Amino acid sequence: MSLVTAFKEIRLTNINTKVSGTRLQVGNELVVYQSDTGVFVTTEVADQRYVLATGAGYISGEKVFFTSPLVPTPVDPSGAVNLGLLTQASGYLKGIIDASSAGVSSLNGLSGILSLVGQGNISITTGAGQIFISGNTGQLASLSGDLLSTGSNLLGKITSLSGDVQSTGNTLNGRIINTGANLLARIVSLSGDLLATGSSVTQLTNNLTQTGINLINRITSLSGDLAATGLAVVNLINVLSGNSQEFITSIPTGVELYPIIFPVAFSSIPKVQATIEVTGDVMYFVGVKNRTTTGYFALFSDIITEDGVSVNTFAKI
């Protein structure tokens, strides 16, 4: 298919066309589309688009109107590079540059050669993509002089302070010696006071010892009472909790029937178990008689004639 550049209008009839917005597809290979810069006649081969010609105009339905002649776009022999697109892109970029406030002349003015110039004894050279700076501004020499002057002043100050420290040390040493002498005299004086106080301490020790002996005797005396009181408390707890009482009663000589009293009265008559305990060789039998809520009678098999006889009572509701 050939294009005549003098055509102002191309009317396509009886050809398979497809319109999508500003894009007109003719057959399977030819595509005409409209952009902001004009109308492009392109061909698509193996998913690659190549511009065949461009011109000013517009697409309306299946009609393409050109307001300027079509300009063919050259394609390199290999078909891999579209020179028309490159030319169009470069023109577009040039238009943007021309439209900018800076302008082409302003952009050219920004280009130039970077110039590095040293001052004083400092030199700057370049080579092999590197920048070399060398020289001596004399500041090091000035700094060295300042350091020497500062060192001299510091040495004089240290020397002056050394004398002050030595004088202060001598004064402090004398005061320490005087303090030591005063402290020694005070220790000697206190030693006599402590010796006199020693006799009072001895007396106090004797008083504490006697007080301790009296306290031990009192505790020993109270131990028996505390034991009896503790047993009574245990029996009271057992009764109040509905459990039992267990206790021991000493039996005097010359009795055959002896009353046993419960430490704490029961709310009802309990069951009683009594056992006899002797210290000698004579054994007695014991029975339980006349049980009440407050006690019972222990009935022995004979008159008790030996000392050290006791009855163990276990009572429970």
C-alpha positions as CSV (number, residue, x, y, z in Angstrom):
1,M,0.0,0.0,0.0
2,S,1.4,3.4,-1.0
3,L,0.5,6.9,0.5
4,V,0.3,10.0,-1.6
5,T,1.5,13.0,0.4
6,A,-0.8,15.4,-1.4
7,F,-3.9,13.7,0.0
8,K,-6.0,15.9,2.3
9,E,-8.6,13.2,3.2
10,I,-8.5,9.4,3.3
11,R,-11.9,7.7,3.2
12,L,-12.0,4.0,4.0
13,T,-14.9,1.9,2.7
14,N,-15.6,-1.8,2.4
15,I,-12.5,-2.4,4.6
16,N,-12.5,-4.1,8.0
17,T,-12.1,-1.2,10.4
18,K,-12.3,-0.8,14.2
19,V,-12.7,2.6,15.9
20,S,-11.7,3.1,19.6
21,G,-11.6,6.8,20.6
22,T,-8.9,8.5,18.6
23,R,-7.5,5.2,17.3
24,L,-8.6,3.7,13.9
25,Q,-7.5,0.1,13.0
26,V,-7.6,-0.8,9.3
27,G,-7.4,-4.5,8.7
28,N,-4.8,-6.4,10.7
29,E,-1.7,-4.3,10.1
30,L,-2.5,-0.7,9.5
31,V,-3.4,1.6,12.5
32,V,-4.2,5.3,12.4
33,Y,-4.3,7.2,15.7
34,Q,-4.5,10.8,16.8
35,S,-2.3,12.4,19.5
36,D,-1.7,16.0,20.7
37,T,0.8,16.6,17.9
38,G,-1.1,15.2,15.0
39,V,-2.2,12.0,13.2
40,F,0.2,9.0,12.9
41,V,-0.1,6.3,10.3
42,T,1.5,3.2,11.8
43,T,1.9,-0.5,11.1
44,E,2.2,-3.2,13.8
45,V,4.3,-6.3,13.0
46,A,5.2,-8.9,15.6
47,D,4.0,-6.7,18.5
48,Q,6.2,-3.9,17.3
49,R,4.8,-0.5,16.1
50,Y,6.4,1.4,13.3
51,V,5.4,4.9,12.2
52,L,4.9,5.1,8.4
53,A,3.8,8.8,8.1
54,T,2.7,11.7,10.2
55,G,0.6,14.9,9.5
56,A,-1.6,17.4,11.1
57,G,-5.2,16.3,11.3
58,Y,-7.8,14.4,13.2
59,I,-9.9,11.3,13.3
60,S,-13.7,11.4,13.2
61,G,-15.4,7.9,13.2
62,E,-14.1,6.0,10.2
63,K,-12.8,9.2,8.5
64,V,-9.3,10.6,8.8
65,F,-9.0,14.3,8.0
66,F,-5.5,15.8,7.3
67,T,-5.0,19.6,7.6
68,S,-1.5,19.3,6.2
69,P,0.2,16.9,3.8
70,L,1.5,13.5,5.1
71,V,5.2,13.3,5.7
72,P,6.7,9.8,5.3
73,T,8.8,8.6,8.2
74,P,12.0,6.8,7.1
75,V,12.8,3.5,8.7
76,D,16.4,2.1,8.9
77,P,17.0,-1.1,6.8
78,S,16.8,-3.4,9.8
79,G,13.5,-2.0,10.9
80,A,14.6,-2.0,14.5
81,V,14.8,1.8,15.0
82,N,12.0,4.2,14.2
83,L,13.7,7.4,13.2
84,G,10.4,9.2,13.0
85,L,9.7,8.6,16.7
86,L,13.2,9.8,17.6
87,T,12.9,12.9,15.5
88,Q,9.5,13.6,17.0
89,A,10.8,13.1,20.6
90,S,13.7,15.4,20.0
91,G,11.5,18.1,18.6
92,Y,9.2,17.7,21.6
93,L,12.1,18.1,24.0
94,K,13.3,21.1,22.1
95,G,9.9,22.7,22.4
96,I,9.9,22.2,26.2
97,I,13.3,23.8,26.4
98,D,12.3,26.7,24.2
99,A,9.2,27.2,26.3
100,S,11.0,27.3,29.6
101,S,11.7,30.6,31.3
102,A,15.5,29.9,31.2
103,G,15.7,29.3,27.5
104,V,18.4,27.6,25.5
105,S,20.8,30.5,26.1
106,S,20.4,30.2,29.8
107,L,21.1,26.5,29.7
108,N,24.2,27.1,27.6
109,G,25.3,29.7,30.1
110,L,25.3,27.1,32.9
111,S,27.9,25.0,31.1
112,G,31.6,25.6,31.3
113,I,34.8,24.4,32.8
114,L,35.3,23.9,36.5
115,S,38.2,26.1,37.6
116,L,40.1,25.5,40.9
117,V,42.6,28.1,42.0
118,G,44.7,28.0,45.1
119,Q,45.5,31.0,47.3
120,G,48.7,31.9,49.1
121,N,51.0,28.9,49.3
122,I,48.2,26.4,48.5
123,S,48.3,24.9,45.0
124,I,45.6,22.8,43.3
125,T,46.4,20.4,40.4
126,T,44.3,17.8,38.6
127,G,45.1,14.7,36.8
128,A,43.6,11.3,36.1
129,G,40.2,12.3,37.4
130,Q,41.8,13.4,40.7
131,I,42.3,16.8,42.5
132,F,45.5,17.4,44.4
133,I,45.8,20.2,47.1
134,S,49.2,21.0,48.5
135,G,51.1,23.8,50.2
136,N,51.6,25.5,53.6
137,T,49.7,28.6,54.7
138,G,52.0,29.3,57.7
139,Q,49.2,28.6,60.2
140,L,51.1,25.5,61.5
141,A,54.1,27.7,62.4
142,S,51.8,30.2,64.1
143,L,50.1,27.4,66.0
144,S,53.5,25.9,67.1
145,G,54.5,29.3,68.6
146,D,51.2,29.6,70.4
147,L,51.7,26.1,71.9
148,L,55.2,26.9,73.0
149,S,54.0,30.1,74.7
150,T,51.1,28.2,76.4
151,G,53.5,25.5,77.6
152,S,55.9,28.0,79.1
153,N,53.0,29.8,80.9
154,L,51.7,26.4,82.1
155,L,55.1,25.4,83.4
156,G,55.4,28.6,85.4
157,K,52.0,28.1,86.9
158,I,52.8,24.5,87.9
159,T,56.1,25.7,89.5
160,S,54.2,28.3,91.5
161,L,51.6,25.9,92.6
162,S,54.2,23.4,93.7
163,G,55.5,25.8,96.3
164,D,52.0,26.5,97.6
165,V,51.4,22.7,97.9
166,Q,54.6,22.1,99.7
167,S,53.9,24.9,102.2
168,T,50.4,23.6,102.8
169,G,51.7,20.1,103.3
170,N,54.2,21.3,106.0
171,T,51.4,23.2,107.8
172,L,49.1,20.1,107.6
173,N,51.8,17.9,108.9
174,G,52.4,20.1,112.0
175,R,48.7,20.1,112.8
176,I,48.4,16.3,112.5
177,I,51.3,15.9,115.0
178,N,49.6,18.3,117.4
179,T,46.3,16.5,117.0
180,G,48.0,13.1,117.6
181,A,49.5,14.4,120.9
182,N,46.2,15.7,122.1
183,L,44.5,12.4,121.2
184,L,47.1,10.4,123.1
185,A,46.6,12.5,126.2
186,R,42.9,12.1,126.0
187,I,43.2,8.3,125.7
188,V,45.4,8.2,128.8
189,S,42.9,10.3,130.6
190,L,40.0,8.1,129.6
191,S,41.9,5.0,130.6
192,G,41.8,6.1,134.2
193,D,38.0,6.7,134.0
194,L,37.5,3.2,132.5
195,L,39.5,1.6,135.3
196,A,37.3,3.4,137.8
197,T,34.2,2.4,135.9
198,G,35.3,-1.2,135.8
199,S,34.4,-1.8,139.5
200,S,30.8,-0.6,138.8
201,V,30.6,-2.9,135.7
202,T,31.6,-5.8,137.9
203,Q,28.9,-4.9,140.4
204,L,26.4,-4.6,137.6
205,T,27.4,-8.0,136.3
206,N,26.8,-9.6,139.7
207,N,23.4,-8.0,139.9
208,L,22.4,-9.3,136.4
209,T,23.6,-12.8,137.4
210,Q,21.4,-12.8,140.5
211,T,18.4,-11.5,138.5
212,G,18.9,-14.3,136.0
213,I,18.9,-16.9,138.8
214,N,15.7,-15.5,140.3
215,L,14.0,-15.4,136.9
216,I,14.9,-19.1,136.2
217,N,13.5,-20.1,139.6
218,R,10.3,-18.2,138.9
219,I,9.9,-19.8,135.4
220,T,10.5,-23.2,137.0
221,S,7.8,-22.6,139.6
222,L,5.3,-21.4,136.9
223,S,6.0,-24.4,134.6
224,G,3.9,-26.7,136.7
225,D,1.0,-24.3,136.8
226,L,1.2,-23.6,133.0
227,A,1.2,-27.3,132.3
228,A,-2.0,-27.8,134.3
229,T,-3.6,-24.8,132.7
230,G,-2.7,-26.0,129.3
231,L,-4.3,-29.4,129.9
232,A,-7.4,-27.7,131.1
233,V,-7.5,-25.5,128.0
234,V,-7.1,-28.6,125.7
235,N,-9.9,-30.4,127.5
236,L,-12.2,-27.3,127.2
237,I,-11.5,-27.2,123.4
238,N,-12.2,-30.9,123.1
239,V,-15.5,-30.5,124.9
240,L,-16.6,-27.4,123.0
241,S,-15.8,-29.1,119.7
242,G,-17.8,-32.2,120.7
243,N,-14.8,-34.5,121.0
244,S,-13.4,-35.9,124.3
245,Q,-11.4,-35.4,127.5
246,E,-8.4,-37.3,128.7
247,F,-6.6,-36.7,132.0
248,I,-4.8,-38.4,135.0
249,T,-6.0,-38.4,138.7
250,S,-3.7,-39.3,141.6
251,I,-5.4,-41.7,144.1
252,P,-4.6,-41.3,147.9
253,T,-4.1,-44.4,150.1
254,G,-6.9,-45.9,152.3
255,V,-9.7,-45.5,149.8
256,E,-11.7,-48.1,147.9
257,L,-14.1,-45.7,146.2
258,Y,-12.8,-42.4,144.9
259,P,-14.6,-39.6,143.1
260,I,-13.1,-38.5,139.7
261,I,-14.1,-35.0,138.5
262,F,-14.0,-34.1,134.8
263,P,-11.9,-30.9,134.1
264,V,-14.8,-29.5,132.1
265,A,-18.5,-30.6,132.4
266,F,-20.0,-32.4,129.4
267,S,-23.4,-31.4,127.9
268,S,-24.5,-35.0,128.3
269,I,-23.3,-38.1,130.2
270,P,-20.2,-39.5,128.4
271,K,-18.8,-42.9,128.0
272,V,-15.8,-43.4,130.4
273,Q,-12.8,-45.7,130.2
274,A,-10.6,-45.9,133.3
275,T,-7.2,-47.6,133.7
276,I,-5.1,-47.9,136.8
277,E,-1.4,-47.3,137.0
278,V,0.8,-48.3,140.0
279,T,4.5,-47.8,140.9
280,G,4.8,-51.0,143.1
281,D,4.2,-54.7,142.7
282,V,0.6,-54.8,143.9
283,M,-2.0,-54.5,141.1
284,Y,-5.6,-53.3,141.5
285,F,-8.6,-53.5,139.3
286,V,-10.7,-50.4,138.8
287,G,-14.3,-50.0,137.7
288,V,-16.6,-47.0,136.8
289,K,-19.6,-46.2,138.9
290,N,-22.3,-43.5,138.9
291,R,-21.3,-41.6,135.7
292,T,-22.6,-38.0,135.4
293,T,-21.9,-35.0,133.2
294,T,-19.4,-33.7,135.8
295,G,-17.6,-37.0,136.7
296,Y,-17.8,-40.5,138.1
297,F,-16.6,-42.8,141.0
298,A,-13.6,-45.1,140.6
299,L,-14.3,-48.4,142.4
300,F,-11.1,-50.4,143.2
301,S,-10.8,-54.1,143.8
302,D,-9.3,-53.5,147.3
303,I,-8.4,-50.6,149.6
304,I,-5.4,-48.7,148.2
305,T,-2.4,-49.1,150.5
306,E,0.5,-48.1,148.3
307,D,1.6,-44.6,147.2
308,G,1.9,-43.6,143.6
309,V,-1.4,-45.0,142.3
310,S,-3.2,-43.0,139.6
311,V,-6.2,-43.4,137.3
312,N,-6.1,-42.5,133.6
313,T,-9.5,-41.4,132.4
314,F,-10.7,-41.1,128.8
315,A,-14.3,-39.7,128.5
316,K,-16.2,-39.1,125.3
317,I,-19.8,-38.3,124.4
